[in-house]
Amino acid sequence: MEELVRGERLRLRAEMKVPGRAWLEFRVAPDGSGSSYYQRAVFFPQGLSGRLYWLAVLPFHGFIFTAMARNIAKAAEALPADAEPESAAA
């Protein structure tokens, strides 16, 4: 975990071996009587191999991240409105 702002943002640094630096960021923001959920992948390629890697995996991100967002939202909606967040392991 690179950054955690409770109730707002979680940023994870990828620890897999890739030709560059990568993060996943998840955010939530108040939206009327509910919340909006945002997620994004950030990749800073290193050299030509990094750019080729990103172009190769980019088409799959639409499927992967759409399913991830759907599953996270479904799990969040199943929680009671007054549920306390679980403690983050340090």
Contacts in CASP RR format, 6 or more apart in sequence:
PFRMAT RR
TARGET T0000
AUTHOR 0000-0000-0000
METHOD contacts of the structure
MODEL  1
MEELVRGERLRLRAEMKVPGRAWLEFRVAPDGSGSSYYQRAVFFPQGLSG
RLYWLAVLPFHGFIFTAMARNIAKAAEALPADAEPESAAA
1 10 0 8 1.000
1 11 0 8 1.000
1 12 0 8 1.000
1 13 0 8 1.000
1 88 0 8 1.000
2 11 0 8 1.000
2 12 0 8 1.000
2 13 0 8 1.000
2 23 0 8 1.000
3 9 0 8 1.000
3 10 0 8 1.000
3 11 0 8 1.000
4 10 0 8 1.000
4 11 0 8 1.000
4 88 0 8 1.000
6 85 0 8 1.000
7 28 0 8 1.000
7 85 0 8 1.000
8 27 0 8 1.000
8 28 0 8 1.000
8 29 0 8 1.000
9 25 0 8 1.000
9 26 0 8 1.000
9 27 0 8 1.000
9 28 0 8 1.000
10 25 0 8 1.000
10 26 0 8 1.000
10 27 0 8 1.000
11 23 0 8 1.000
11 24 0 8 1.000
11 25 0 8 1.000
11 26 0 8 1.000
12 23 0 8 1.000
12 24 0 8 1.000
12 25 0 8 1.000
13 21 0 8 1.000
13 22 0 8 1.000
13 23 0 8 1.000
14 21 0 8 1.000
14 22 0 8 1.000
14 23 0 8 1.000
14 24 0 8 1.000
16 22 0 8 1.000
18 43 0 8 1.000
18 50 0 8 1.000
18 53 0 8 1.000
19 45 0 8 1.000
19 46 0 8 1.000
19 47 0 8 1.000
19 49 0 8 1.000
19 50 0 8 1.000
19 53 0 8 1.000
20 43 0 8 1.000
20 44 0 8 1.000
20 45 0 8 1.000
20 46 0 8 1.000
20 50 0 8 1.000
20 53 0 8 1.000
21 43 0 8 1.000
21 44 0 8 1.000
21 46 0 8 1.000
22 41 0 8 1.000
22 42 0 8 1.000
22 43 0 8 1.000
22 44 0 8 1.000
23 41 0 8 1.000
23 42 0 8 1.000
23 43 0 8 1.000
24 39 0 8 1.000
24 40 0 8 1.000
24 41 0 8 1.000
24 42 0 8 1.000
25 38 0 8 1.000
25 39 0 8 1.000
25 40 0 8 1.000
25 41 0 8 1.000
25 42 0 8 1.000
26 37 0 8 1.000
26 38 0 8 1.000
26 39 0 8 1.000
26 72 0 8 1.000
27 37 0 8 1.000
27 38 0 8 1.000
27 39 0 8 1.000
28 35 0 8 1.000
28 36 0 8 1.000
28 37 0 8 1.000
28 38 0 8 1.000
29 35 0 8 1.000
29 36 0 8 1.000
29 38 0 8 1.000
30 36 0 8 1.000
37 69 0 8 1.000
37 72 0 8 1.000
37 73 0 8 1.000
37 76 0 8 1.000
39 65 0 8 1.000
39 68 0 8 1.000
39 69 0 8 1.000
39 72 0 8 1.000
41 61 0 8 1.000
41 65 0 8 1.000
43 54 0 8 1.000
45 51 0 8 1.000
45 53 0 8 1.000
45 54 0 8 1.000
END
